[in-house]
Amino acid sequence: EINQVAQAVDLIKNDSTSRRIIVCGWNVGELQELIRARHHAPPSCHTLFQFMVIGDRLSCQLYQRSADMFLGVPFNIASYALLTMMMAQVTGLRPGEFIHTFGDAHIYRNHFDQVDEQLSREPRPLPRLKLVGNVQDIFGFTPAHFVLDGYDPWPAIKAPIAV
């Protein structure tokens, strides 16, 4: 096993100009087996993400091969923005940008009504996420280290997962 996240932390701290601070979401050695065994989950939609240091800021770019724009992408954005903040803290940097690129961005037909409902809603002010404490180990974060201020969500919109 290779701990790619730990390797990324090490590169950010010790070779921040590297263009190889990349985490791959696929175990290429098992990829063909996953494709043949259709009863298993498909290969990860999050193909790879790369960190880059510019000045004192850490940015992250995610390439996502397949993106469910209604159900998955909002969660993906929140997750990777949080990961960027966490990685920045443990490497002594400030959070920079989160850049999200897609291979296949789509909305499933059975989500059209839910998307229409979402689009009919007036946007509310964005919440602010804060990291609490000076955690220095990327694997040392707990739920107590995260505070979300000003979160005022609309009621949830239920939609079936489409595969």
C-alpha positions as CSV (number, residue, x, y, z in Angstrom):
1,E,0.0,0.0,0.0
2,I,1.1,3.5,-0.7
3,N,-0.1,6.4,1.4
4,Q,-0.4,9.0,-1.3
5,V,-1.9,11.7,1.0
6,A,1.1,11.4,3.4
7,Q,3.4,11.6,0.4
8,A,1.7,14.8,-0.8
9,V,2.1,16.4,2.6
10,D,5.8,15.5,2.6
11,L,6.3,17.0,-0.9
12,I,4.4,20.2,0.0
13,K,6.6,20.6,3.0
14,N,9.9,19.6,1.5
15,D,9.7,20.2,-2.3
16,S,6.9,22.7,-2.7
17,T,7.9,23.5,-6.3
18,S,7.3,19.9,-7.4
19,R,4.8,19.5,-10.2
20,R,4.2,15.9,-9.0
21,I,2.2,16.5,-5.9
22,I,-0.5,14.2,-7.2
23,V,-2.9,11.7,-5.6
24,C,-4.3,9.1,-8.0
25,G,-7.8,7.7,-7.2
26,W,-7.3,4.6,-9.3
27,N,-5.4,1.5,-8.4
28,V,-4.3,0.8,-12.0
29,G,-3.3,-2.8,-11.1
30,E,-6.9,-3.6,-10.2
31,L,-8.7,-1.5,-12.8
32,Q,-9.3,-4.3,-15.4
33,E,-10.6,-6.6,-12.7
34,L,-13.0,-3.9,-11.5
35,I,-14.3,-3.3,-15.0
36,R,-14.9,-7.1,-15.5
37,A,-16.6,-7.5,-12.2
38,R,-19.6,-5.4,-12.9
39,H,-21.2,-6.1,-9.5
40,H,-18.5,-4.0,-7.9
41,A,-18.5,-0.2,-7.8
42,P,-17.1,1.4,-11.0
43,P,-13.6,2.9,-11.0
44,S,-13.4,6.1,-8.8
45,C,-15.0,9.2,-10.4
46,H,-12.2,11.2,-8.7
47,T,-9.4,10.2,-11.1
48,L,-6.7,12.4,-9.6
49,F,-6.1,15.6,-7.7
50,Q,-3.0,17.7,-7.6
51,F,-1.7,20.3,-5.1
52,M,0.3,23.3,-6.1
53,V,2.1,25.9,-4.0
54,I,2.1,29.5,-5.2
55,G,3.8,31.8,-2.7
56,D,2.3,31.0,0.7
57,R,-0.9,29.5,-0.7
58,L,-1.8,25.9,-1.4
59,S,-4.3,25.2,-4.2
60,C,-5.8,21.9,-5.3
61,Q,-7.1,20.8,-8.7
62,L,-9.4,17.8,-9.0
63,Y,-9.9,16.0,-12.3
64,Q,-13.2,14.1,-12.1
65,R,-13.8,11.6,-15.0
66,S,-17.6,11.5,-14.3
67,A,-19.6,14.1,-12.5
68,D,-23.2,13.9,-11.3
69,M,-23.9,17.6,-11.2
70,F,-26.9,17.5,-9.0
71,L,-26.1,14.9,-6.3
72,G,-22.4,14.5,-6.4
73,V,-20.6,17.6,-7.4
74,P,-21.8,19.9,-4.6
75,F,-20.5,17.3,-2.1
76,N,-17.3,17.0,-4.1
77,I,-16.7,20.7,-4.0
78,A,-17.2,20.9,-0.3
79,S,-15.0,17.9,0.4
80,Y,-12.1,19.0,-1.7
81,A,-12.3,22.6,-0.5
82,L,-12.1,21.2,3.0
83,L,-9.2,18.9,2.2
84,T,-7.4,21.9,0.7
85,M,-7.9,23.8,3.9
86,M,-6.7,20.8,6.0
87,M,-3.6,20.2,3.8
88,A,-2.8,23.9,3.9
89,Q,-2.9,24.0,7.7
90,V,-0.7,21.0,8.3
91,T,1.9,22.3,5.8
92,G,2.0,25.8,7.2
93,L,0.4,27.4,4.1
94,R,-2.8,29.4,3.5
95,P,-5.6,27.9,1.5
96,G,-5.6,29.0,-2.1
97,E,-8.0,27.9,-4.8
98,F,-9.9,24.8,-5.5
99,I,-10.1,24.1,-9.2
100,H,-12.6,21.4,-10.4
101,T,-12.4,20.0,-13.9
102,F,-14.7,17.4,-15.4
103,G,-14.4,14.8,-18.1
104,D,-18.1,14.0,-18.3
105,A,-20.5,16.4,-16.5
106,H,-24.1,15.3,-16.5
107,I,-27.6,15.5,-15.0
108,Y,-29.5,12.3,-15.0
109,R,-33.0,12.3,-16.5
110,N,-34.6,11.1,-13.2
111,H,-33.2,14.3,-11.5
112,F,-34.7,16.9,-13.8
113,D,-37.6,17.8,-11.5
114,Q,-35.2,18.1,-8.5
115,V,-32.8,20.3,-10.6
116,D,-35.8,22.5,-11.5
117,E,-36.7,22.8,-7.8
118,Q,-33.1,23.7,-6.9
119,L,-32.9,26.3,-9.6
120,S,-36.1,27.9,-8.4
121,R,-34.6,28.7,-5.0
122,E,-33.2,32.1,-4.1
123,P,-29.5,31.6,-3.1
124,R,-28.8,32.3,0.6
125,P,-25.6,33.8,2.0
126,L,-22.7,31.3,1.9
127,P,-21.5,29.8,5.2
128,R,-17.9,30.1,6.5
129,L,-15.9,27.0,7.5
130,K,-13.3,27.4,10.2
131,L,-10.7,25.0,11.4
132,V,-10.4,25.0,15.1
133,G,-7.1,24.0,16.8
134,N,-3.6,23.7,15.4
135,V,-3.7,20.2,14.0
136,Q,-0.4,19.3,12.4
137,D,-1.1,15.7,11.3
138,I,-3.4,15.4,8.3
139,F,-4.8,12.2,9.9
140,G,-5.3,13.9,13.3
141,F,-8.5,15.9,12.4
142,T,-11.7,15.0,14.2
143,P,-15.2,16.5,13.8
144,A,-14.5,18.8,16.7
145,H,-11.9,20.6,14.6
146,F,-14.5,22.0,12.1
147,V,-17.0,24.8,12.7
148,L,-19.5,25.9,10.1
149,D,-20.8,29.5,10.7
150,G,-23.9,30.9,9.0
151,Y,-25.2,27.7,7.5
152,D,-28.8,28.3,6.6
153,P,-29.8,25.5,4.2
154,W,-33.0,25.1,2.3
155,P,-34.9,21.8,3.0
156,A,-33.2,18.7,1.4
157,I,-34.3,17.7,-2.1
158,K,-34.5,13.9,-2.3
159,A,-33.3,12.2,-5.5
160,P,-32.4,8.6,-6.2
161,I,-28.8,7.7,-7.0
162,A,-28.5,6.8,-10.7
163,V,-25.7,4.5,-11.7
